[in-house]
Amino acid sequence: MDAMSNGLTRFLGDTPGRTALKLLVASFVVGVIMATFNWYPVDLLFIVRDFLVNIWETGFAALGRFGSYLLLGAGVVIPVFIVLRLLSLRR
């Protein structure tokens, strides 16, 4: 039993009683702060979700700009390439 107790203490970083007390105090402090700002755990999930959706949409907007730049450049590069290839065939 002593080996299991040492393993648990090593896993928790302290004795189970002291770890429980630290978690209780930290939970109370975080609860007071969240209640002060009228935040709830589900709000944090929505914030994370909105952040990821914003990154997703911004990423696709960047890809859209990349695609439009690609098409713009291709509109010049491809015809020039074809003309140069045709001119090199005549030699």
C-alpha atoms as one frame of an Amber mdcrd trajectory, in Angstrom:
protein
   0.000   0.000   0.000   2.914   2.310   0.709   4.176   1.976  -2.894   0.718
   2.905  -4.222   0.547   5.869  -1.843   3.959   7.057  -3.027   2.859   6.655
  -6.659  -0.302   8.679  -6.014   1.638  11.360  -4.175   4.154  11.494  -7.021
   1.324  11.741  -9.576  -0.485  14.529  -7.673   2.703  16.399  -6.796   1.726
  16.502  -3.120  -0.256  14.475  -0.625  -3.867  13.781  -1.630  -5.248  15.912
   1.223  -3.119  18.936   0.404  -3.868  18.552  -3.315  -7.603  18.428  -2.586
  -7.315  21.566  -0.435  -5.374  23.415  -3.167  -7.973  22.406  -5.772 -10.783
  23.528  -3.461  -9.203  26.965  -2.937  -8.381  27.384  -6.634 -11.934  26.363
  -7.591 -13.394  28.899  -5.160 -11.189  31.736  -6.452 -11.932  30.933 -10.098
 -15.650  30.649  -9.254 -15.648  34.098  -7.631 -13.859  35.633 -10.618 -16.215
  33.964 -13.096 -19.277  35.048 -11.109 -17.952  38.622 -10.974 -17.705  38.771
 -14.774 -20.920  36.744 -15.210 -19.029  34.015 -17.079 -20.075  30.391 -17.212
 -18.135  27.340 -18.426 -20.395  27.066 -21.476 -19.447  30.660 -22.375 -15.805
  29.596 -22.474 -16.737  26.803 -24.882 -18.541  29.314 -27.107 -15.525  31.638
 -27.002 -13.211  28.820 -28.087 -15.669  27.724 -30.784 -16.050  31.269 -32.125
 -12.263  31.686 -32.130 -11.794  28.490 -34.152 -14.590  29.428 -36.579 -13.004
  32.855 -37.058  -9.633  31.275 -37.822 -11.340  28.833 -40.212 -13.123  31.610
 -42.102 -10.056  33.846 -42.173  -7.990  30.958 -43.482 -10.383  30.387 -46.353
 -10.426  34.106 -47.088  -6.633  33.961 -47.330  -6.923  30.954 -49.631  -9.422
  32.889 -51.730  -6.964  35.753 -52.070  -4.230  33.259 -52.925  -6.459  31.738
 -55.598  -7.310  35.103 -57.114  -3.609  36.062 -57.195  -2.844  32.704 -58.777
  -5.467  33.176 -61.494  -4.343  36.747 -62.126  -0.743  35.682 -62.575  -1.685
  32.623 -64.606  -3.608  34.866 -66.982  -0.259  36.396 -67.986   2.257  33.598
 -67.358   0.465  30.764 -69.197  -0.042  32.646 -72.497   3.557  33.932 -72.394
   4.772  30.380 -71.725   2.746  29.015 -74.640   3.989  31.729 -77.003   7.603
  31.127 -75.957   7.209  27.367 -76.429   5.687  27.873 -79.882   8.510  30.235
 -80.860  11.135  27.734 -79.651   9.561  24.994 -81.833  10.249  27.008 -84.985
  14.001  26.966 -84.398
